[in-house]
Amino acid sequence: MPISDRNLQQCADAVMRLRAEYFYAQKEYDKISFRITNDFEVDYAKWMQGNRVVVKDYKTNWYKARQPSNTYQDFRNYLEFVFTYAGNLSLSKQLHPQNLKNLAIGDVFILGGSPGHAVIVVDLARNKNGQKVFMLAQSYMPAQETQILRNPSDAFISPWYRAESQSKLHTPEWTFKIDELITW
C-alpha cells in the first residue's frame, strides 16, 4: 500500500489503515471510525457526506465543506486527517482489553503514549492439538510501509508467534506485556 510523503502512517496509523482498507473494500463504510487524541470520533460515513473536521484550540467540530463523495482519494484524505490527529494513545483508548486465549485477527498489541507502539495480528492458525500461532505486522518511525515481523525469540517458527501463556511478547523493536492486547 503506498504511503504519503508526510511522515504519516507510523505504527498506530498502519493498524488503522489496515482496518479501514478492509472495510472500504467490503463497502462497510459505517465501520470506519476512529477517535482522535481529544476523543472526538471521526466517522468515514460522515466524511463521505462532504463533512470535514476542524480542530482549533482543543475544540473539534464537523462542518459542511464539500458535496458528498466516496472516491478512493477522498478515503485517503480521510485517513491522512486521522493519522495527523490520532495515534497510539487515542487508539489504545478506543479499543478494549482482549484475553490472549481469545486472540483474533485484527487484535492489537499496543502501548499508548509517547513513546508508544502498536502491532496488529494479521494471521492466526491452530494445530490439531488446539495450539495457536499468530503473525504480526507493523509500521514504524519514520513512516514506512507495513511489514510482517519476524519472531526474534523463536527462529524455528518465525514469523509466527506462539499464543501460549506468557507474560511478555518480544518483537524485533518492542516488548509488550500480554495484557497490552486489545480488540475492536
C-alpha positions in Angstrom: 0.0 0.0 0.0 1.5 3.3 -0.9 2.2 5.8 1.8 2.3 9.6 1.5 5.4 11.7 1.9 4.0 13.5 5.0 5.7 11.1 7.6 2.3 9.7 8.4 1.3 6.0 8.7 3.5 5.2 11.6 2.7 2.2 13.9 -0.9 3.1 15.1 -1.6 4.6 11.7 -0.8 1.3 9.9 -3.2 -0.5 12.3 -5.9 1.9 11.5 -5.2 1.8 7.8 -5.4 -2.0 7.6 -8.8 -1.9 9.3 -10.1 1.0 7.2 -8.8 -0.5 3.9 -10.6 -3.8 4.8 -13.9 -2.2 5.5 -13.6 0.2 2.5 -13.0 -2.8 0.2 -16.1 -4.5 1.7 -18.1 -1.3 1.3 -18.8 -1.3 5.0 -18.2 2.4 5.4 -20.1 2.8 8.6 -17.5 0.6 10.3 -14.7 3.0 9.5 -14.4 5.3 12.5 -11.5 6.4 14.7 -11.1 8.7 17.7 -8.5 11.4 17.6 -6.4 12.3 20.6 -9.1 14.6 22.2 -11.6 11.6 22.0 -13.5 13.2 19.1 -15.0 10.5 16.8 -14.2 10.9 13.1 -16.6 8.7 11.1 -15.9 8.0 7.5 -19.6 7.8 6.7 -19.9 11.4 7.8 -16.8 12.4 5.8 -18.4 10.8 2.7 -21.3 13.2 3.1 -18.9 16.1 2.5 -18.3 17.0 6.1 -14.9 17.8 7.3 -13.4 18.4 10.8 -11.8 21.5 12.1 -9.5 21.3 15.2 -8.8 24.6 16.9 -7.8 25.4 20.5 -8.6 21.8 21.7 -12.1 22.2 20.2 -13.2 19.9 17.4 -16.3 20.2 15.2 -17.7 19.0 11.9 -18.6 21.4 9.2 -20.1 21.0 5.7 -17.3 21.6 3.2 -17.9 19.6 0.0 -20.5 17.7 -1.9 -20.9 14.0 -0.9 -18.3 11.8 -2.4 -16.7 8.4 -1.9 -13.7 8.3 -4.2 -10.6 6.4 -3.1 -8.8 9.8 -2.9 -11.5 11.1 -0.5 -10.9 8.0 1.6 -7.1 8.5 1.6 -7.7 12.2 2.6 -9.8 11.0 5.5 -7.0 8.6 6.6 -4.4 11.4 6.3 -6.6 13.5 8.6 -7.0 10.7 11.1 -3.2 9.9 11.0 -2.5 13.6 11.8 -4.6 13.7 14.9 -4.7 10.1 16.1 -2.0 7.7 17.4 -1.1 5.1 19.9 -2.7 7.0 22.8 -6.1 7.5 21.1 -6.2 4.0 19.6 -5.4 2.4 23.0 -8.3 4.3 24.5 -10.7 3.4 21.7 -10.1 -0.4 21.9 -11.0 -2.8 24.6 -8.9 -5.4 26.6 -8.6 -8.8 25.0 -7.5 -12.1 26.6 -4.8 -13.9 24.8 -6.9 -17.1 24.7 -9.5 -15.2 22.6 -6.9 -13.8 20.2 -8.3 -12.9 16.8 -7.1 -11.5 13.5 -7.2 -7.7 13.8 -6.4 -7.6 17.5 -3.6 -5.2 18.5 -0.8 -5.2 21.0 -0.4 -1.6 22.0 1.3 0.7 24.5 -0.4 4.0 24.2 1.7 7.0 24.9 4.9 8.7 23.9 6.8 6.8 23.1 4.4 4.0 22.4 4.0 1.3 19.8 1.3 -0.8 18.1 1.4 -4.1 16.2 -1.5 -5.9 14.6 -2.4 -9.6 14.4 -2.7 -10.3 10.7 -3.0 -14.1 10.7 -3.8 -16.9 13.1 -3.5 -20.7 12.8 -4.3 -23.6 15.1 -2.9 -27.1 15.0 -4.9 -30.3 15.7 -4.0 -30.1 19.4 -5.6 -26.6 19.6 -2.3 -24.7 20.0 -2.4 -21.3 18.3 0.2 -19.3 16.5 -0.2 -15.8 15.1 1.6 -13.4 12.8 2.2 -9.7 13.4 2.6 -6.6 11.2 3.7 -3.1 12.0 4.9 0.2 10.6 7.4 2.3 12.5 9.1 5.7 12.6 9.7 7.4 10.3 6.7 6.4 8.4 7.2 3.2 6.4 5.3 0.5 4.6 3.6 -2.1 6.8 5.7 -5.2 7.2 5.4 -8.7 8.7 7.5 -9.1 11.9 10.0 -11.9 12.4 9.9 -13.6 15.8 13.3 -12.9 17.5 12.5 -15.3 20.3 11.8 -18.4 18.2 13.6 -18.6 14.8 12.1 -22.1 14.2 8.6 -20.8 13.8 9.3 -17.2 12.7 7.5 -15.2 11.5 4.9 -16.9 13.7 4.5 -16.3 17.4 3.1 -18.8 19.9 -0.1 -17.9 21.6 0.7 -19.8 24.8 0.6 -18.3 28.2 3.5 -16.0 28.6 4.0 -12.7 30.4 5.7 -10.8 27.5 5.7 -10.7 23.8 9.1 -9.8 22.3 9.1 -8.3 18.8 12.2 -7.0 16.9 11.7 -3.4 18.1 9.4 -3.6 21.1 8.4 -5.8 24.0 4.8 -5.9 25.0 3.1 -7.2 28.2 0.5 -9.7 27.3 -2.2 -7.6 29.0 -1.5 -4.9 26.3 -3.6 -6.9 23.9 -6.7 -5.1 22.8 -9.5 -5.6 20.3 -12.2 -3.6 18.5 
